[in-house]
C-alpha cells in the first residue's frame, strides 16, 4: 500500500519504503529504520558518527538511488564485501583452507554443519557469516572453558533455587505438574530419588524453560552475566552484537522471546524406552543458541554404564569426526540432536501424518505434528523418512561446552 496508508510499516517491505525518504547517508535522524549497527563515537563533523552505518547506508543507497541489488553501493570505508567470492558454497567447501587458514574448523554431517573448534578465535565470525548465509547450523566447542563451571552444577542450582516452584514435564506421556524444583534436582544424578510412574518405571522429567527471559536475569543475575560473557560469536549472539539484527529492530516490531532460558532434563540412559526424547521435533521462530553447560552422570539401578551410553551414541548414523570425539576421554557427550533443514518441513509433516494414520491415531485438519511438538522421530522412522521421502537426518552429538547455533526454521529434536 502507499506510504500514506501504512505509515507505521507493518512489514519489512513497508518499513523500508516508508522510511526510505528519511534515510540519508551519514544521517543520525530519529526516523532511521534500524538502530546503528556500529556504535556512535565522538561527534565528527555533521554526522556525529566516527564510522558510517553500513546497514542503513546500503538500504538508503539501494532504495533511493535504485542501484541494482547486484551492484555494491559506494561506501567510504574499507569493506570486506568487495573481496568476497561469489560462489559461497564452492568457496567455503573447496577453497576454505586457503581463505580461512587462521580458523580451526571442520565440516560434519556431509558438510551441512560447520564445526568451529576454537571458541577464542576472533575471526570465527567471518567464516560463520558465509555459513549463515546458506542457513546451515553451526557448532562451536569449548564454551564451558570461558564459564564459571561451579555456577552450573546441578547441586549448586538446587542449593540456590530448590524452593522455587516450576512446571515439570513427564516426557513420555506429556503430563505437566507444578512442583518444587528440588524434587527434580534431587533425582538429577541419583536415579533412586526420581519419581516413578504407574508401572514402576523411572520417569523421564524435564524442567520446562525454568527460568526464562526476564525471570532468568532477575532470579539468577550471576549466572545470567556468566552466560552473556561466554556467548559464542558475540558479533551475532550477544544482545549487544553489532550483527544481531533482533537487538536493533525498532520498538514497534513484535519480538520473539529471545530468552535466555534454562532447559534441564534427565537423560534416557535410566529409562527402558530409548525411543523418546526430552525435546520433541519442533521449529523455533528465531535463531537459537543452545550451550550445554553441564552433563550429569546418573547413578543407580538400571542406569547404563559409561561404555553403555557410548555404545548407544555409536549406534547412531554418525559422522566420522563425531565418532572420533566419542573416543576422546577429555570430551563428555551429553545430548543427541537430530536436525532437519526448514525446506523439508512439508515432507516431514506429510510423513508424520501418514505414520499417525498407520497407527490409528486421529488426524484432524487443524492438527500440525510439528507445531504441536507431538513426535520424537525414532531410528526406525528416521530410516523410513529417508527411504520414502528422501529426507536425510543430520545427527549431532552435543558435548559439554558445545554451543549449537540453529537458524530460524530448522527442525530439531533432542
The 8 nearest C-alpha neighbors of each residue, nearest first, counted from 0:
[[1, 4, 2, 5, 13, 3, 6, 8],
 [2, 0, 3, 4, 5, 17, 6, 13],
 [1, 3, 5, 17, 4, 6, 0, 16],
 [2, 4, 1, 5, 6, 0, 17, 7],
 [5, 3, 2, 1, 6, 0, 7, 8],
 [4, 6, 2, 7, 3, 8, 0, 1],
 [5, 7, 2, 8, 3, 4, 17, 13],
 [8, 6, 5, 9, 14, 17, 13, 251],
 [7, 9, 14, 13, 10, 6, 5, 17],
 [10, 8, 7, 13, 14, 11, 5, 252],
 [11, 9, 13, 12, 8, 14, 15, 7],
 [10, 12, 14, 13, 15, 9, 8, 16],
 [11, 13, 15, 10, 14, 16, 8, 9],
 [14, 12, 8, 10, 16, 11, 15, 17],
 [13, 15, 8, 11, 17, 12, 16, 18],
 [14, 16, 12, 18, 13, 17, 19, 11],
 [15, 17, 13, 19, 18, 14, 12, 2],
 [18, 16, 14, 2, 15, 19, 13, 6],
 [17, 19, 21, 15, 20, 16, 14, 32],
 [20, 18, 16, 22, 21, 15, 17, 59],
 [21, 19, 18, 22, 17, 63, 16, 23],
 [20, 22, 18, 19, 30, 23, 31, 28],
 [21, 23, 19, 20, 59, 31, 18, 26],
 [24, 22, 26, 25, 59, 21, 56, 20],
 [23, 25, 26, 56, 22, 59, 55, 60],
 [24, 26, 46, 23, 51, 27, 52, 56],
 [27, 25, 23, 28, 24, 46, 22, 31],
 [26, 28, 29, 46, 25, 31, 47, 48],
 [29, 27, 30, 26, 31, 21, 22, 23],
 [28, 30, 31, 27, 32, 21, 26, 34],
 [31, 29, 28, 21, 32, 18, 22, 27],
 [30, 32, 29, 28, 33, 22, 21, 18],
 [33, 31, 18, 30, 34, 14, 15, 249],
 [34, 32, 31, 248, 247, 35, 249, 55],
 [33, 35, 247, 36, 248, 32, 31, 249],
 [36, 34, 37, 52, 33, 38, 247, 39],
 [35, 37, 241, 52, 34, 38, 242, 54],
 [38, 36, 35, 52, 241, 39, 50, 51],
 [37, 39, 35, 40, 36, 241, 48, 50],
 [38, 40, 48, 37, 49, 41, 47, 35],
 [41, 39, 49, 48, 42, 38, 47, 50],
 [40, 42, 43, 49, 48, 47, 39, 44],
 [41, 43, 47, 48, 40, 44, 49, 46],
 [44, 42, 47, 48, 49, 41, 46, 45],
 [43, 45, 46, 47, 42, 48, 49, 41],
 [46, 44, 47, 43, 42, 25, 48, 26],
 [45, 47, 25, 48, 44, 26, 43, 27],
 [42, 46, 48, 43, 45, 44, 41, 49],
 [49, 47, 39, 46, 50, 40, 42, 43],
 [48, 50, 40, 43, 41, 39, 47, 42],
 [49, 51, 48, 52, 37, 39, 40, 76],
 [52, 50, 53, 25, 48, 49, 56, 76],
 [51, 53, 55, 54, 35, 56, 36, 37],
 [52, 54, 56, 55, 51, 57, 36, 74],
 [55, 53, 57, 56, 52, 58, 36, 33],
 [56, 54, 58, 57, 52, 53, 59, 33],
 [55, 57, 59, 53, 58, 54, 24, 60],
 [56, 58, 60, 54, 59, 55, 53, 61],
 [59, 57, 55, 61, 56, 60, 62, 54],
 [60, 58, 56, 62, 57, 61, 63, 22],
 [61, 59, 57, 64, 58, 63, 62, 56],
 [60, 62, 66, 65, 58, 59, 64, 63],
 [63, 61, 59, 65, 60, 64, 58, 19],
 [64, 62, 60, 65, 59, 61, 19, 20],
 [63, 65, 60, 66, 61, 62, 59, 67],
 [66, 64, 61, 62, 63, 67, 60, 68],
 [65, 67, 61, 64, 68, 70, 60, 72],
 [68, 66, 69, 70, 65, 61, 71, 64],
 [69, 67, 70, 66, 61, 71, 65, 72],
 [68, 70, 67, 71, 66, 72, 61, 85],
 [71, 69, 68, 67, 72, 66, 61, 73],
 [70, 72, 69, 73, 68, 81, 66, 57],
 [73, 71, 74, 60, 70, 57, 66, 61],
 [72, 74, 71, 75, 60, 57, 76, 70],
 [75, 73, 76, 72, 56, 78, 53, 77],
 [74, 76, 73, 77, 51, 78, 50, 72],
 [77, 75, 74, 78, 51, 50, 73, 53],
 [76, 78, 79, 75, 74, 80, 81, 73],
 [79, 77, 80, 76, 81, 74, 82, 75],
 [78, 80, 81, 82, 83, 77, 76, 125],
 [79, 81, 78, 83, 82, 71, 84, 77],
 [82, 80, 79, 83, 78, 71, 84, 77],
 [83, 81, 80, 79, 84, 78, 85, 77],
 [82, 84, 80, 81, 85, 79, 87, 86],
 [85, 83, 86, 82, 87, 90, 81, 80],
 [84, 86, 87, 83, 90, 88, 89, 82],
 [85, 87, 89, 88, 84, 90, 91, 83],
 [88, 86, 90, 89, 85, 91, 84, 129],
 [87, 89, 90, 91, 86, 92, 133, 93],
 [90, 88, 92, 93, 86, 87, 91, 94],
 [89, 91, 94, 87, 88, 93, 92, 86],
 [92, 90, 95, 88, 89, 93, 94, 87],
 [91, 93, 89, 95, 90, 94, 88, 110],
 [94, 92, 89, 90, 95, 91, 96, 88],
 [93, 95, 90, 96, 97, 91, 92, 98],
 [96, 94, 91, 98, 97, 92, 99, 93],
 [95, 97, 100, 94, 99, 98, 93, 91],
 [98, 96, 95, 100, 94, 99, 101, 93],
 [97, 99, 95, 96, 100, 94, 91, 90],
 [98, 100, 101, 102, 96, 95, 97, 126],
 [99, 101, 96, 97, 102, 98, 95, 103],
 [100, 102, 99, 103, 122, 98, 120, 96],
 [103, 101, 99, 100, 104, 123, 122, 120],
 [104, 102, 116, 117, 115, 101, 105, 100],
 [103, 105, 115, 116, 114, 102, 106, 113],
 [106, 104, 114, 113, 107, 115, 103, 116],
 [105, 107, 110, 113, 114, 112, 111, 108],
 [106, 108, 110, 112, 109, 318, 111, 113],
 [109, 107, 111, 110, 393, 318, 112, 394],
 [110, 108, 111, 107, 106, 318, 112, 393],
 [109, 111, 106, 107, 108, 112, 113, 92],
 [110, 112, 108, 109, 135, 107, 113, 106],
 [113, 111, 136, 107, 137, 110, 106, 108],
 [112, 114, 137, 106, 138, 105, 115, 107],
 [115, 113, 138, 105, 104, 106, 139, 137],
 [116, 114, 104, 139, 117, 138, 103, 113],
 [115, 117, 140, 104, 103, 114, 139, 118],
 [118, 116, 119, 120, 115, 103, 140, 141],
 [117, 119, 120, 141, 139, 140, 116, 142],
 [120, 118, 117, 121, 123, 231, 141, 122],
 [121, 119, 122, 123, 118, 117, 102, 103],
 [120, 122, 123, 119, 124, 232, 118, 125],
 [123, 121, 120, 124, 125, 102, 126, 101],
 [124, 122, 125, 121, 120, 126, 127, 102],
 [123, 125, 127, 122, 126, 128, 232, 234],
 [126, 124, 128, 127, 123, 122, 129, 99],
 [125, 127, 129, 128, 124, 123, 130, 99],
 [126, 128, 124, 130, 125, 129, 131, 123],
 [129, 127, 131, 125, 126, 130, 124, 132],
 [130, 128, 126, 132, 127, 131, 87, 125],
 [129, 131, 127, 128, 132, 133, 135, 126],
 [130, 132, 134, 128, 133, 129, 135, 127],
 [133, 131, 129, 130, 134, 128, 135, 87],
 [132, 134, 131, 130, 135, 129, 88, 87],
 [135, 133, 131, 132, 406, 130, 136, 340],
 [134, 136, 133, 131, 130, 112, 111, 137],
 [137, 135, 405, 112, 404, 406, 113, 134],
 [138, 136, 113, 404, 112, 403, 114, 135],
 [137, 139, 114, 403, 402, 115, 113, 404],
 [140, 138, 115, 402, 401, 114, 116, 118],
 [141, 139, 401, 116, 142, 400, 402, 118],
 [140, 142, 400, 143, 144, 401, 118, 139],
 [141, 143, 400, 144, 145, 140, 401, 118],
 [144, 142, 400, 146, 145, 141, 292, 148],
 [145, 143, 142, 146, 141, 400, 147, 148],
 [144, 146, 143, 142, 229, 147, 141, 228],
 [147, 145, 143, 144, 148, 225, 229, 142],
 [146, 148, 149, 150, 225, 145, 151, 143],
 [147, 149, 150, 151, 146, 152, 143, 292],
 [150, 148, 151, 147, 152, 155, 146, 153],
 [151, 149, 148, 147, 152, 155, 222, 156],
 [152, 150, 149, 148, 293, 153, 292, 156],
 [153, 151, 155, 154, 149, 150, 293, 156],
 [152, 154, 156, 155, 157, 151, 184, 187],
 [155, 153, 157, 152, 156, 158, 184, 185],
 [154, 156, 158, 152, 153, 157, 150, 159],
 [157, 155, 159, 153, 158, 154, 160, 152],
 [158, 156, 161, 154, 160, 155, 159, 184],
 [157, 159, 155, 156, 161, 160, 154, 181],
 [158, 160, 156, 157, 161, 155, 162, 154],
 [159, 161, 157, 162, 163, 158, 156, 180],
 [162, 160, 181, 157, 180, 163, 158, 159],
 [161, 163, 160, 179, 181, 180, 164, 159],
 [164, 162, 161, 160, 179, 180, 165, 181],
 [165, 163, 179, 178, 180, 177, 162, 166],
 [166, 164, 177, 178, 180, 167, 179, 163],
 [167, 165, 177, 176, 207, 175, 206, 168],
 [168, 166, 206, 176, 175, 205, 207, 177],
 [167, 169, 175, 205, 204, 170, 174, 173],
 [168, 170, 204, 174, 173, 171, 203, 172],
 [171, 169, 173, 203, 168, 277, 172, 204],
 [170, 172, 169, 173, 275, 203, 202, 276],
 [171, 173, 174, 170, 169, 168, 175, 203],
 [174, 172, 170, 169, 171, 168, 175, 373],
 [175, 173, 169, 172, 168, 176, 170, 171],
 [176, 174, 168, 167, 166, 169, 173, 177],
 [175, 177, 167, 166, 178, 168, 174, 165],
 [178, 176, 166, 165, 167, 164, 175, 179],
 [177, 179, 164, 165, 176, 180, 166, 167],
 [178, 180, 164, 181, 163, 182, 162, 165],
 [179, 181, 183, 182, 161, 164, 163, 165],
 [182, 180, 161, 184, 183, 179, 157, 185],
 [183, 181, 185, 180, 184, 179, 186, 178],
 [182, 184, 180, 181, 185, 186, 187, 206],
 [183, 185, 187, 181, 186, 182, 157, 180],
 [186, 184, 182, 183, 187, 181, 192, 189],
 [187, 185, 193, 192, 189, 184, 190, 188],
 [186, 188, 184, 185, 189, 265, 183, 297],
 [189, 187, 297, 186, 296, 295, 298, 190],
 [190, 188, 186, 298, 191, 192, 297, 187],
 [189, 191, 299, 193, 192, 186, 298, 188],
 [192, 190, 189, 193, 299, 186, 300, 298],
 [193, 191, 186, 190, 189, 185, 194, 182],
 [194, 192, 186, 190, 191, 195, 201, 202],
 [193, 195, 202, 201, 196, 192, 186, 191],
 [194, 196, 201, 199, 202, 200, 193, 197],
 [195, 197, 199, 200, 198, 202, 201, 194],
 [198, 196, 199, 195, 200, 201, 202, 194],
 [199, 197, 200, 196, 195, 201, 202, 194],
 [200, 198, 195, 196, 197, 201, 202, 194],
 [201, 199, 196, 195, 198, 202, 197, 270],
 [200, 202, 195, 194, 270, 196, 193, 199],
 [201, 203, 195, 194, 196, 204, 200, 169],
 [204, 202, 170, 169, 265, 201, 171, 267],
 [205, 203, 169, 168, 265, 170, 264, 202],
 [204, 206, 264, 168, 167, 207, 263, 265],
 [207, 205, 167, 263, 264, 209, 166, 208],
 [206, 208, 209, 205, 167, 166, 262, 168],
 [209, 207, 262, 261, 260, 210, 211, 206],
 [210, 208, 261, 211, 207, 206, 260, 262],
 [209, 211, 215, 208, 260, 261, 214, 212],
 [210, 212, 260, 215, 209, 214, 208, 259],
 [213, 211, 258, 259, 215, 214, 260, 216],
 [212, 214, 216, 215, 217, 211, 258, 259],
 [215, 213, 217, 212, 211, 216, 218, 210],
 [216, 214, 210, 211, 218, 213, 212, 219],
 [215, 217, 220, 213, 214, 219, 223, 218],
 [218, 216, 214, 215, 219, 220, 213, 223],
 [219, 217, 215, 216, 214, 220, 210, 213],
 [218, 220, 222, 216, 215, 221, 217, 223],
 [219, 221, 223, 216, 222, 217, 224, 218],
 [222, 220, 224, 223, 219, 225, 150, 216],
 [223, 221, 225, 219, 224, 220, 226, 150],
 [222, 224, 220, 226, 221, 225, 216, 219],
 [225, 223, 227, 221, 226, 222, 220, 228],
 [226, 224, 222, 223, 228, 227, 146, 221],
 [227, 225, 229, 223, 224, 228, 222, 230],
 [228, 226, 224, 229, 230, 225, 223, 237],
 [227, 229, 225, 226, 230, 224, 145, 146],
 [228, 230, 226, 227, 145, 146, 225, 231],
 [229, 231, 227, 228, 233, 226, 237, 236],
 [232, 230, 233, 229, 236, 118, 139, 142],
 [231, 233, 234, 235, 236, 124, 230, 123],
 [234, 232, 237, 236, 235, 231, 240, 230],
 [235, 233, 240, 232, 242, 241, 236, 237],
 [236, 234, 243, 242, 233, 240, 232, 237],
 [237, 235, 233, 232, 234, 240, 243, 230],
 [236, 238, 233, 240, 239, 235, 234, 230],
 [239, 237, 240, 246, 236, 243, 235, 227],
 [240, 238, 237, 241, 246, 243, 234, 233],
 [241, 239, 234, 237, 243, 235, 242, 238],
 [240, 242, 36, 234, 243, 37, 239, 235],
 [241, 243, 235, 240, 234, 244, 36, 236],
 [244, 242, 235, 240, 245, 241, 246, 236],
 [243, 245, 247, 246, 242, 248, 241, 235],
 [246, 244, 247, 248, 243, 254, 238, 257],
 [247, 245, 244, 243, 248, 238, 239, 240],
 [246, 248, 34, 244, 245, 33, 249, 243],
 [247, 249, 245, 246, 33, 244, 250, 252],
 [250, 248, 251, 252, 33, 247, 34, 32],
 [249, 251, 252, 248, 253, 254, 247, 246],
 [250, 252, 249, 253, 248, 7, 9, 254],
 [253, 251, 250, 254, 249, 248, 9, 10],
 [254, 252, 251, 255, 250, 248, 249, 256],
 [253, 255, 252, 256, 245, 257, 248, 250],
 [256, 254, 257, 253, 285, 284, 258, 245],
 [255, 257, 258, 254, 212, 285, 259, 211],
 [256, 258, 255, 259, 212, 254, 285, 287],
 [259, 257, 212, 260, 256, 211, 213, 215],
 [258, 260, 212, 211, 257, 215, 261, 223],
 [259, 261, 211, 258, 208, 210, 212, 209],
 [260, 262, 209, 208, 210, 263, 211, 259],
 [263, 261, 208, 207, 260, 206, 209, 264],
 [264, 262, 206, 205, 261, 265, 207, 208],
 [265, 263, 205, 204, 206, 266, 277, 262],
 [264, 266, 204, 203, 187, 205, 267, 263],
 [265, 267, 268, 264, 269, 203, 277, 270],
 [266, 268, 270, 269, 273, 265, 203, 276],
 [267, 269, 266, 303, 270, 302, 308, 273],
 [270, 268, 302, 267, 301, 303, 271, 266],
 [271, 269, 267, 272, 268, 201, 273, 203],
 [270, 272, 273, 269, 200, 267, 268, 301],
 [273, 271, 274, 270, 275, 267, 171, 269],
 [272, 274, 275, 267, 271, 270, 268, 276],
 [275, 273, 377, 272, 276, 375, 378, 376],
 [276, 274, 273, 375, 272, 171, 277, 377],
 [275, 277, 278, 413, 375, 279, 274, 170],
 [276, 278, 170, 413, 279, 264, 205, 275],
 [279, 277, 413, 412, 276, 280, 375, 170],
 [280, 278, 375, 412, 372, 374, 276, 281],
 [279, 281, 412, 411, 372, 375, 374, 369],
 [282, 280, 369, 410, 372, 411, 279, 370],
 [283, 281, 410, 408, 409, 284, 411, 369],
 [282, 284, 285, 407, 408, 281, 286, 409],
 [285, 283, 407, 408, 282, 286, 255, 287],
 [284, 286, 407, 283, 287, 255, 406, 408],
 [285, 287, 407, 406, 405, 284, 288, 283],
 [286, 288, 405, 404, 285, 289, 406, 407],
 [289, 287, 404, 403, 402, 290, 405, 286],
 [288, 290, 403, 402, 287, 404, 291, 401],
 [291, 289, 402, 401, 292, 400, 403, 288],
 [292, 290, 400, 399, 401, 293, 402, 289],
 [291, 293, 400, 290, 399, 143, 151, 294],
 [292, 294, 291, 151, 399, 152, 295, 153],
 [295, 293, 333, 399, 296, 292, 331, 291],
 [296, 294, 188, 297, 293, 187, 153, 333],
 [295, 297, 188, 298, 294, 187, 305, 189],
 [296, 298, 188, 189, 295, 190, 299, 187],
 [299, 297, 189, 188, 190, 302, 296, 300],
 [298, 300, 190, 302, 191, 189, 301, 297],
 [301, 299, 302, 190, 298, 191, 269, 303],
 [302, 300, 269, 303, 299, 270, 271, 268],
 [303, 301, 269, 300, 268, 299, 304, 298],
 [302, 304, 307, 268, 308, 301, 305, 269],
 [305, 303, 307, 306, 308, 302, 309, 268],
 [304, 306, 308, 307, 309, 303, 296, 310],
 [305, 307, 309, 304, 308, 310, 303, 311],
 [308, 306, 304, 310, 303, 305, 309, 311],
 [307, 309, 311, 305, 310, 306, 303, 304],
 [310, 308, 306, 312, 311, 307, 313, 305],
 [309, 311, 313, 307, 308, 312, 306, 314],
 [312, 310, 308, 314, 309, 313, 307, 315],
 [311, 313, 309, 310, 314, 315, 308, 335],
 [312, 314, 310, 315, 311, 309, 322, 317],
 [315, 313, 311, 312, 310, 316, 317, 309],
 [314, 316, 313, 317, 312, 311, 394, 378],
 [317, 315, 314, 394, 318, 313, 392, 393],
 [318, 316, 315, 394, 321, 319, 322, 313],
 [317, 319, 321, 320, 108, 107, 322, 316],
 [320, 318, 322, 321, 323, 317, 107, 324],
 [319, 321, 323, 322, 318, 324, 107, 317],
 [322, 320, 324, 323, 318, 319, 325, 317],
 [323, 321, 319, 325, 320, 324, 318, 317],
 [322, 324, 320, 321, 326, 325, 319, 327],
 [325, 323, 321, 327, 326, 322, 320, 330],
 [326, 324, 322, 323, 327, 321, 330, 309],
 [325, 327, 323, 324, 328, 322, 330, 309],
 [328, 326, 324, 329, 325, 330, 323, 331],
 [327, 329, 330, 326, 331, 325, 324, 332],
 [328, 330, 327, 331, 326, 324, 325, 332],
 [331, 329, 328, 327, 332, 398, 324, 325],
 [330, 332, 398, 399, 333, 329, 294, 328],
 [333, 331, 398, 397, 399, 334, 330, 396],
 [332, 334, 398, 294, 397, 399, 331, 335],
 [335, 333, 397, 396, 332, 336, 413, 398],
 [334, 336, 396, 413, 395, 397, 337, 333],
 [337, 335, 413, 395, 394, 412, 396, 338],
 [336, 338, 394, 412, 411, 393, 392, 395],
 [337, 339, 411, 393, 410, 392, 336, 394],
 [340, 338, 410, 409, 392, 411, 393, 341],
 [339, 341, 409, 342, 343, 410, 338, 344],
 [340, 342, 409, 408, 343, 344, 410, 339],
 [341, 343, 340, 344, 345, 339, 409, 408],
 [344, 342, 341, 346, 345, 340, 347, 339],
 [343, 345, 347, 341, 346, 342, 348, 410],
 [346, 344, 348, 347, 343, 349, 342, 350],
 [345, 347, 349, 343, 348, 344, 350, 388],
 [348, 346, 350, 344, 349, 345, 351, 343],
 [347, 349, 345, 351, 350, 346, 344, 352],
 [350, 348, 346, 352, 347, 351, 345, 353],
 [349, 351, 347, 353, 348, 352, 346, 354],
 [352, 350, 354, 348, 353, 349, 355, 347],
 [351, 353, 355, 349, 354, 350, 348, 356],
 [352, 354, 350, 356, 351, 355, 349, 357],
 [355, 353, 357, 351, 356, 352, 358, 350],
 [354, 356, 352, 358, 360, 357, 353, 351],
 [357, 355, 359, 353, 358, 354, 360, 352],
 [358, 356, 354, 355, 359, 353, 360, 352],
 [357, 359, 355, 356, 360, 354, 353, 361],
 [360, 358, 356, 357, 355, 361, 354, 362],
 [361, 359, 355, 356, 358, 362, 357, 354],
 [360, 362, 363, 359, 356, 355, 358, 366],
 [363, 361, 360, 366, 364, 352, 356, 355],
 [362, 364, 366, 365, 361, 367, 360, 352],
 [365, 363, 366, 362, 367, 361, 352, 368],
 [364, 366, 363, 367, 362, 368, 371, 370],
 [367, 365, 363, 364, 368, 362, 371, 370],
 [366, 368, 370, 369, 371, 365, 348, 364],
 [369, 367, 371, 373, 370, 372, 366, 348],
 [370, 368, 372, 281, 371, 367, 280, 348],
 [369, 371, 367, 372, 368, 281, 282, 373],
 [370, 372, 368, 373, 369, 367, 366, 281],
 [373, 371, 369, 281, 279, 370, 280, 374],
 [372, 374, 371, 368, 279, 369, 375, 280],
 [375, 373, 279, 372, 280, 376, 368, 369],
 [374, 376, 279, 280, 275, 276, 377, 412],
 [377, 375, 380, 374, 381, 378, 280, 279],
 [376, 378, 380, 274, 379, 375, 381, 275],
 [379, 377, 381, 380, 382, 376, 274, 315],
 [380, 378, 382, 381, 377, 383, 376, 384],
 [379, 381, 383, 382, 377, 378, 376, 384],
 [382, 380, 384, 378, 383, 379, 377, 376],
 [381, 383, 385, 379, 380, 384, 386, 378],
 [384, 382, 386, 380, 385, 381, 387, 379],
 [383, 385, 381, 388, 382, 387, 386, 390],
 [386, 384, 389, 390, 382, 391, 383, 388],
 [385, 387, 383, 384, 389, 388, 382, 390],
 [386, 388, 384, 383, 385, 389, 390, 350],
 [389, 387, 384, 390, 385, 386, 346, 350],
 [388, 390, 385, 386, 387, 391, 384, 383],
 [391, 389, 385, 388, 384, 392, 343, 386],
 [390, 392, 385, 389, 393, 384, 339, 381],
 [393, 391, 394, 339, 337, 338, 390, 381],
 [392, 394, 338, 337, 108, 339, 391, 395],
 [395, 393, 337, 336, 392, 317, 338, 396],
 [396, 394, 336, 335, 397, 337, 393, 317],
 [397, 395, 335, 334, 336, 398, 332, 394],
 [396, 398, 334, 401, 333, 332, 335, 395],
 [399, 397, 332, 331, 333, 401, 400, 396],
 [398, 400, 291, 331, 401, 292, 332, 293],
 [401, 399, 143, 142, 141, 291, 292, 140],
 [402, 400, 140, 398, 399, 139, 290, 291],
 [401, 403, 290, 139, 289, 138, 140, 404],
 [404, 402, 138, 289, 288, 137, 405, 401],
 [405, 403, 288, 137, 287, 136, 138, 402],
 [404, 406, 136, 287, 286, 403, 407, 288],
 [405, 407, 286, 409, 134, 408, 136, 287],
 [408, 406, 286, 285, 284, 409, 283, 405],
 [407, 409, 341, 282, 283, 284, 406, 410],
 [410, 408, 341, 340, 407, 339, 406, 282],
 [411, 409, 282, 339, 281, 338, 341, 408],
 [412, 410, 338, 280, 337, 281, 339, 409],
 [411, 413, 280, 279, 278, 337, 336, 281],
 [412, 336, 278, 335, 276, 277, 337, 334]]
